[in-house]
Amino acid sequence: MDKYASGNQNQGPSQPSLLPILIRGEQIQNGPFLITVTDGMVAQRERENQKIIQRWQAIEKRRNMDISNEEYFGEFGELKVRRRFIRRVFSILTLQLIFTAFVVATFIFVEKAKEIMLTYRYLWIIALSLFIFTYLSISCCECARREIPCNVIFLITMTASLAYLTAAISVFYSIKSVLFTACATAIVTLVICSIATCTKFDLTKNTGFLLIVSLVAIVGLLAMSIALYITEIESLQIAIAIVGTLLISMYLFFDLQTIMGGRMIEISPDEVVYATTQLYIDIMLLYRYLLLLGGFTE
């Protein structure tokens, strides 16, 4: 702390409370464990203290200025950027959902379109391949999610392919089930969004717990799916739907908190396409599992 204190003597009589400096090679206590400090941990602590200093400087600056000034500093500037990012994400997401609803409605209500889908089933494979390719590209390639026009092309292709796959699943259910599931998906999404935004619980701090739950749920879903295929026990279908819905709801909760900001893990405001993609896929998967549950209870 002395290093930071000496470097900030000109800031004023008060000083920010900094985290203890870590030294490479020393051992620190973490619960029942002793952890050896690495270069990465030292660099991370430096960044954390630098953020504390910047936040403290922003607070001090606001104390000595007219807050009504239109120029934003420090946290105000970050908040403005985050809000603009959130507006862009949800605006694009709204357009994606409207387009998906239009595609699903076309194949459900137009018999000719439904007949073409059921006749040329290889189109499902093409749509699935496009979805996997575009999603992996957006997730792994910076060019595919940040640079124009690549990000726009990949986002539109991913949306179109997943919308077609969603329609391909929906045509096997009654119109009543599809409409009911769409309403249920909207309600569940809004509830999760409200809770994720308002609650003090930070799921991004518990990524280990989320990973363990995800692995257990995925193994359980795989086992139940195999058992359902072999035995055709209908009660397994509702179990799959419930487990899948809970798992996707957790991912939706996590993704919403990373987008809203103010949590341990945040998505960069530059990652509009990636953030939109995550939310869109979460909602489509939630719709899929709720449709499975609705089809069973029809």
Sequence and secondary structure as in RCSB ss.txt:
>XXXX:A:sequence
MDKYASGNQNQGPSQPSLLPILIRGEQIQNGPFLITVTDGMVAQRERENQKIIQRWQAIEKRRNMDISNEEYFGE
FGELKVRRRFIRRVFSILTLQLIFTAFVVATFIFVEKAKEIMLTYRYLWIIALSLFIFTYLSISCCECARREIPC
NVIFLITMTASLAYLTAAISVFYSIKSVLFTACATAIVTLVICSIATCTKFDLTKNTGFLLIVSLVAIVGLLAMS
IALYITEIESLQIAIAIVGTLLISMYLFFDLQTIMGGRMIEISPDEVVYATTQLYIDIMLLYRYLLLLGGFTE
>XXXX:A:secstr
 HHHHHHTGGG S          TT EEEETTEEEE  HHHHHHHHHHHHHHHHHHHHHHHHHTS TT S   HH
HHHHHHHHHHHHHHHHHHHHHHHHHHHHHHHHHH HHHHHHHHH THHHHHHHHHHHHHHHHHHH HHHHHSTTH
HHHHHHHHHHHHHHHHHHHHTTS HHHHHHHHHHHHHHHHHHHHHHHH S  GGGGHHHHHHHHHHHHHHHHHHH
HHHHHH  THHHHHHHHHHHHHHHHHHHHHHHHHH SSSS   TT HHHHHHHHHHHHHHHHHHHHHHHHHH 
